[in-house]
């Protein structure tokens, strides 16, 4: 930090900048004694727009360049979409904050209001750049034709609204943050379409030894979000999931008979959705890590490692 100014590193996309501005707003409200500035950094994932993420390979497609700036001291924190973050961070960096999570669900985008997965026409063309979504779609609606699509949210939704595809599946949180809920035909429940680990959550990455910034990030964090996302990342890390793997993990806390329950649900699948392994567990929120490990053990017992090895 120089001249009492905290520099926030961000990707340059519309959604990334919205998220970084959101974090800056939280920090300004909590600690107005500091000045805050956003520095835009372009990542490998931003530069390669014409290749499916599953085919680019490697970890940190949307984070590595930001982390270099952070380690070199040119920015004081980085704001990420949590689902873009590898489970292993570079030495010297930590996940120091996570504000309240937004809607973790996927959403069906279509010009047809009220369209759902069940009411999509036979042989519909549905766009998505996610192997996780493709595998679940093939299992739920094997007649559907899945189509590769990348680009920013506005571009992707516009192509659907213009009739290039019958529908697309995107994260509800991104559409909501950018004021595009009018393009959502329906929401996909998390027990029907299991989200990516960390979906809807914003992660703040900092240097481990920066006590001042770390304390600020902790102050604007949400305890339940941190616990749920940490559990999801336990499963992701244990099974070494990523863009090349059809895998979904979702954890949540809810009330049952006046008691708070922690639940976690996960799947690993073959690309065609034919071999679909699913495991879930629930219990005391204090045991969230152990419950996540139980899900890992269950998936391994069902043969998850075999599927994952074939995919790799």
C-alpha positions as CSV (number, residue, x, y, z in Angstrom):
1,X,0.0,0.0,0.0
2,X,1.4,3.4,-1.0
3,X,0.0,6.9,0.0
4,X,-2.8,5.3,1.9
5,X,-4.2,3.8,-1.3
6,X,-5.3,0.2,-1.7
7,X,-5.1,-1.1,-5.3
8,X,-7.6,-3.7,-6.4
9,X,-6.6,-6.0,-9.3
10,X,-9.4,-7.0,-11.7
11,X,-9.9,-8.6,-15.0
12,X,-11.3,-6.2,-17.6
13,X,-14.6,-7.9,-18.4
14,X,-17.9,-6.2,-17.5
15,X,-18.7,-8.8,-14.9
16,X,-15.2,-8.7,-13.3
17,X,-15.3,-4.9,-13.0
18,X,-18.8,-5.1,-11.5
19,X,-17.5,-7.5,-8.9
20,X,-14.4,-5.4,-8.1
21,X,-16.5,-2.2,-7.8
22,X,-18.7,-4.1,-5.5
23,X,-15.8,-5.1,-3.3
24,X,-14.4,-1.6,-3.4
25,X,-17.8,-0.3,-2.2
26,X,-17.8,-2.7,0.7
27,X,-14.3,-1.6,1.7
28,X,-15.0,2.1,1.3
29,X,-18.0,1.7,3.6
30,X,-16.0,-0.2,6.2
31,X,-12.7,1.7,6.0
32,X,-13.2,5.1,4.5
33,X,-9.9,6.3,5.8
34,X,-8.2,4.6,2.8
35,X,-8.3,5.5,-0.9
36,X,-9.1,2.7,-3.3
37,X,-8.1,2.3,-7.0
38,X,-8.8,-0.4,-9.5
39,X,-6.0,-1.8,-11.8
40,X,-7.2,-3.8,-14.8
41,X,-5.0,-6.9,-15.7
42,X,-5.7,-9.0,-18.8
43,X,-5.4,-12.8,-18.3
44,X,-4.7,-15.7,-20.6
45,X,-8.3,-16.8,-20.4
46,X,-9.4,-13.3,-21.6
47,X,-7.1,-13.3,-24.5
48,X,-8.0,-16.7,-26.0
49,X,-11.7,-16.3,-27.0
50,X,-12.1,-18.8,-29.8
51,X,-11.1,-22.0,-28.0
52,X,-13.2,-24.0,-25.5
53,X,-11.8,-23.6,-21.9
54,X,-11.7,-27.4,-21.6
55,X,-9.2,-27.5,-24.5
56,X,-6.9,-24.7,-23.4
57,X,-5.7,-26.7,-20.4
58,X,-3.7,-25.5,-17.4
59,X,-4.8,-23.9,-14.2
60,X,-5.3,-20.3,-13.4
61,X,-6.5,-19.2,-16.8
62,X,-8.3,-16.2,-15.3
63,X,-6.0,-15.7,-12.3
64,X,-2.3,-16.2,-13.0
65,X,-1.5,-12.7,-14.4
66,X,-3.4,-11.1,-11.5
67,X,-1.4,-13.1,-9.0
68,X,1.9,-12.0,-10.6
69,X,0.8,-8.4,-10.0
70,X,-0.1,-9.2,-6.5
71,X,3.1,-11.0,-5.6
72,X,5.1,-8.1,-7.2
73,X,3.3,-5.6,-5.0
74,X,1.7,-3.7,-7.9
75,X,-1.8,-4.5,-6.5
76,X,-2.8,-5.1,-2.9
77,X,-5.6,-7.5,-3.5
78,X,-7.2,-9.3,-6.4
79,X,-11.0,-9.9,-6.9
80,X,-12.0,-13.1,-8.7
81,X,-15.0,-15.2,-9.5
82,X,-14.4,-18.0,-7.0
83,X,-15.2,-20.7,-9.5
84,X,-12.2,-19.5,-11.7
85,X,-9.7,-20.1,-8.8
86,X,-7.5,-23.1,-8.6
87,X,-7.6,-24.9,-5.3
88,X,-3.9,-24.5,-4.8
89,X,-2.7,-20.9,-4.5
90,X,0.8,-19.6,-5.2
91,X,3.1,-19.6,-2.2
92,X,2.7,-16.3,-0.3
93,X,-0.9,-15.7,-1.3
94,X,-4.2,-16.5,0.6
95,X,-7.9,-16.3,0.1
96,X,-8.6,-13.6,2.7
97,X,-12.2,-12.7,2.1
98,X,-15.5,-13.6,0.5
99,X,-18.6,-11.4,0.7
100,X,-22.1,-12.8,0.9
101,X,-22.7,-15.2,-1.9
102,X,-25.2,-14.4,-4.7
103,X,-27.6,-16.9,-6.3
104,X,-25.5,-20.0,-7.0
105,X,-28.0,-21.5,-9.5
106,X,-27.6,-21.8,-13.3
107,X,-30.3,-20.1,-15.4
108,X,-31.8,-20.9,-18.8
109,X,-31.6,-17.9,-21.1
110,X,-34.2,-17.8,-23.9
111,X,-36.4,-15.3,-25.7
112,X,-39.3,-17.6,-24.8
113,X,-40.5,-16.5,-21.4
114,X,-41.0,-19.4,-18.9
115,X,-39.1,-21.9,-21.0
116,X,-37.7,-24.7,-18.8
117,X,-35.5,-27.8,-19.4
118,X,-38.6,-29.9,-19.5
119,X,-40.4,-27.7,-22.1
120,X,-37.4,-27.2,-24.4
121,X,-38.4,-28.5,-27.8
122,X,-37.1,-31.9,-29.0
123,X,-33.6,-31.5,-30.4
124,X,-33.2,-27.9,-29.1
125,X,-29.8,-26.3,-29.6
126,X,-28.5,-25.2,-26.2
127,X,-25.3,-23.1,-25.9
128,X,-22.8,-23.5,-23.0
129,X,-19.0,-23.5,-22.7
130,X,-19.1,-25.8,-19.6
131,X,-18.5,-29.5,-19.6
132,X,-20.3,-29.6,-16.2
133,X,-23.4,-28.3,-17.8
134,X,-23.0,-30.4,-21.0
135,X,-22.8,-33.7,-18.9
136,X,-25.9,-32.8,-16.9
137,X,-27.8,-31.7,-19.9
138,X,-27.1,-35.0,-21.7
139,X,-28.3,-36.9,-18.7
140,X,-31.5,-34.9,-18.2
141,X,-32.3,-34.3,-21.9
142,X,-30.3,-36.6,-24.2
143,X,-32.1,-35.3,-27.2
144,X,-30.7,-31.8,-26.8
145,X,-27.9,-30.6,-29.0
146,X,-25.3,-28.8,-26.9
147,X,-23.3,-26.0,-28.7
148,X,-20.0,-24.5,-27.6
149,X,-20.2,-20.8,-26.8
150,X,-17.7,-18.4,-25.2
151,X,-17.5,-14.6,-24.9
152,X,-18.8,-12.1,-22.4
153,X,-22.3,-12.4,-20.9
154,X,-23.9,-9.7,-23.1
155,X,-22.5,-11.3,-26.3
156,X,-23.7,-14.7,-25.3
157,X,-27.2,-13.7,-24.3
158,X,-27.6,-11.5,-27.4
159,X,-26.8,-14.5,-29.7
160,X,-29.6,-16.5,-28.0
161,X,-32.1,-13.6,-28.1
162,X,-31.3,-13.2,-31.8
163,X,-32.3,-16.8,-32.4
164,X,-28.9,-18.4,-33.1
165,X,-29.7,-20.9,-30.3
166,X,-32.9,-22.1,-28.7
167,X,-31.4,-21.3,-25.3
168,X,-28.2,-21.0,-23.3
169,X,-27.2,-21.9,-19.7
170,X,-25.3,-19.2,-17.7
171,X,-24.7,-18.5,-14.0
172,X,-27.7,-16.7,-12.5
173,X,-25.4,-14.5,-10.4
174,X,-23.6,-13.0,-13.5
175,X,-26.9,-12.2,-15.2
176,X,-28.3,-10.6,-12.0
177,X,-25.2,-8.5,-11.4
178,X,-25.3,-7.1,-14.9
179,X,-29.0,-6.3,-14.8
180,X,-30.0,-9.0,-17.3
181,X,-32.6,-10.9,-15.4
182,X,-35.1,-10.1,-18.1
183,X,-33.3,-12.6,-20.3
184,X,-33.8,-15.4,-17.9
185,X,-36.5,-17.8,-18.9
186,X,-36.2,-20.0,-15.8
187,X,-33.9,-20.9,-13.0
188,X,-32.4,-24.4,-12.6
189,X,-32.6,-25.7,-9.0
190,X,-29.3,-26.8,-7.6
191,X,-30.5,-30.3,-7.1
192,X,-31.3,-30.5,-10.8
193,X,-28.3,-28.8,-12.3
194,X,-25.5,-28.9,-9.6
195,X,-23.4,-25.7,-9.9
196,X,-19.7,-25.3,-10.1
197,X,-17.7,-25.1,-6.9
198,X,-17.8,-21.4,-5.7
199,X,-20.5,-20.3,-8.2
200,X,-22.0,-17.0,-7.2
201,X,-19.2,-16.2,-4.8
202,X,-16.6,-13.5,-5.1
203,X,-13.1,-14.3,-3.8
204,X,-10.6,-11.8,-2.5
205,X,-6.9,-12.9,-2.8
206,X,-4.2,-11.1,-0.9
207,X,-0.6,-11.5,0.2
208,X,-0.4,-13.6,3.3
209,X,1.8,-11.1,5.2
210,X,-0.3,-8.0,4.5
211,X,-2.0,-7.8,7.9
212,X,-3.8,-4.5,7.2
213,X,-5.5,-5.6,3.9
214,X,-6.2,-9.1,5.3
215,X,-8.1,-7.6,8.2
216,X,-10.2,-5.4,6.0
217,X,-11.1,-8.3,3.7
218,X,-12.0,-10.5,6.7
219,X,-14.3,-7.7,8.0
220,X,-16.4,-7.6,4.8
221,X,-16.7,-11.4,4.5
222,X,-19.7,-13.7,5.2
223,X,-19.1,-16.6,7.5
224,X,-21.6,-19.0,5.9
225,X,-20.3,-18.3,2.4
226,X,-16.7,-18.9,3.5
227,X,-17.7,-22.2,5.1
228,X,-19.8,-23.5,2.2
229,X,-17.3,-22.5,-0.5
230,X,-14.3,-23.9,1.6
231,X,-16.2,-27.3,1.7
232,X,-16.8,-27.2,-2.0
233,X,-13.2,-26.5,-2.7
234,X,-12.2,-29.5,-0.5
235,X,-14.1,-31.8,-2.8
236,X,-12.7,-30.0,-5.9
237,X,-9.1,-30.2,-4.7
238,X,-9.3,-33.8,-3.6
239,X,-10.6,-34.9,-7.0
240,X,-8.5,-32.4,-8.9
241,X,-11.5,-31.0,-10.8
242,X,-11.3,-28.2,-13.3
243,X,-12.5,-27.0,-16.7
244,X,-11.5,-30.3,-18.2
245,X,-13.7,-32.3,-15.8
246,X,-17.6,-32.6,-15.7
247,X,-18.0,-32.0,-12.0
248,X,-20.4,-30.0,-9.9
249,X,-20.3,-29.3,-6.1
250,X,-22.8,-27.2,-4.0
251,X,-22.9,-26.7,-0.3
252,X,-25.5,-24.7,1.6
253,X,-26.9,-24.2,5.1
254,X,-30.6,-24.3,5.9
255,X,-33.0,-24.6,8.8
256,X,-34.7,-27.9,9.6
257,X,-36.9,-28.2,12.7
258,X,-35.3,-25.0,14.1
259,X,-31.8,-26.4,13.7
260,X,-29.2,-25.2,11.2
261,X,-28.0,-28.0,8.9
262,X,-25.0,-28.0,6.5
263,X,-25.6,-29.9,3.3
264,X,-23.2,-30.7,0.4
265,X,-24.0,-32.3,-2.9
266,X,-21.6,-33.3,-5.7
267,X,-21.3,-35.2,-8.9
268,X,-18.6,-36.5,-11.3
269,X,-19.6,-37.6,-14.8
270,X,-18.4,-39.0,-18.1
271,X,-18.7,-36.4,-20.9
272,X,-21.8,-38.1,-22.3
273,X,-23.6,-38.1,-18.9
274,X,-23.9,-41.9,-19.1
275,X,-21.7,-42.6,-16.1
276,X,-23.0,-40.2,-13.5
277,X,-21.8,-40.5,-9.9
278,X,-23.4,-38.4,-7.2
279,X,-22.9,-38.1,-3.4
280,X,-24.3,-36.0,-0.7
281,X,-24.0,-35.5,3.0
282,X,-25.5,-33.3,5.7
283,X,-24.9,-32.5,9.4
284,X,-23.6,-29.9,11.8
285,X,-22.0,-26.8,10.1
286,X,-19.1,-27.2,12.5
287,X,-18.3,-30.5,10.7
288,X,-18.4,-29.0,7.1
289,X,-14.9,-30.1,6.2
290,X,-15.5,-33.7,7.4
291,X,-18.8,-33.8,5.5
292,X,-17.0,-32.7,2.4
293,X,-14.4,-35.4,2.8
294,X,-17.2,-38.0,3.3
295,X,-18.6,-36.9,-0.1
296,X,-15.1,-37.4,-1.6
297,X,-14.9,-40.9,-0.1
298,X,-18.3,-41.8,-1.4
299,X,-17.5,-40.6,-5.0
300,X,-14.2,-42.5,-4.9
301,X,-16.0,-45.6,-3.7
302,X,-18.4,-45.3,-6.7
303,X,-15.5,-45.1,-9.1
304,X,-14.9,-41.4,-9.6
305,X,-11.1,-41.8,-9.9
306,X,-11.6,-44.1,-12.9
307,X,-13.8,-41.6,-14.7
308,X,-11.4,-38.7,-13.9
309,X,-8.4,-40.6,-15.2
310,X,-10.1,-41.4,-18.4
311,X,-11.0,-37.7,-18.9
312,X,-7.4,-36.6,-18.2
